[in-house]
Amino acid sequence: MGKYEFDELEERYRRSGRKDAVPDEKDKRYKKSIQKRRLLNILLGVVIVVIVIVILFLAVLGTAKVSGSSMYPTYVDGERVMLWKVSSVYDRGEVVAVKMPTGDEYIKRVVAVPGDEIEVRDGSVWVNGTQLEESYAQGVTEEETGSVVYPLTLGEDEYFVLGDNREESIDSRAFGAVKESQIIGRVIGG
């Protein structure tokens, strides 16, 4: 029985006009059962909301831990970052979490996107013939000997990622471009 039936019961006692109108034992049990049902409905609602939040978090959001100083000063060693995992296109300048074939996860910045031609020379990053202005980068950007041949044109699902602390970072200069499928998600607020 629902809220309206309970309200009708209360209204019946009010209309009787008797100050001593007291519900009998059966009515008291009925009132308690209604209160229990209301409480159970509230608890069920809270449980459903919690389950939806957990599912949403697992499917859409995630976390990653910054390991090392490769993203300093933007992020520091041990810092946890939130990830938005439903993106499939990433722009230059965005910070992403990348999962390597070894299972290692890195936090890096996208500096070149599919179709871009990238080159590391003169201590800077050049994309499509233009030197990038990177206010977030710290240190000189040198190429890693023998690992990537420049200029490098990225394939349709490849991204070139670098750490902000260029002199301390292991990144695409060492392991090459990363596939879109290796990107776990975009760092929120990065």
NORSUL-V940479 format. One line per field, one symbol per residue. ss: DSSP state (H for helix, E for strand, L for the rest). burial: # if it has 9 or more other ideal C-beta (glycine too) atoms within 8 Angstrom, else .. A space follows every 10 residues. Layout:
ss=???
burial=???
//
This chain:
ss=LLHHHHHHHH HHHHHLLLLL LLLLHHHHHH HHHHHHHHHH HHHHHHHHHH HHHHHHHHHH EEEEELLLLL LLLLLLLLLE EEEELLLLLL LLLLEEEEEL LLLLEEEEEE EELLLLEEEE ELLEEEELLE ELLLLLLELL LLLLLLLLLL LEELLLLEEE EELLELLLLL LHHHHLLEEH HHEEEEELLL
burial=....##..#. ..#....... ......##.# #..#...#.. .......... .....##... ##.###...# ##.###.... #####....# .#.####### ....###### ####.##### ...####... .#....##.. ##.....#.# .#.#...### ######.##. ####..#### .#######.#
//
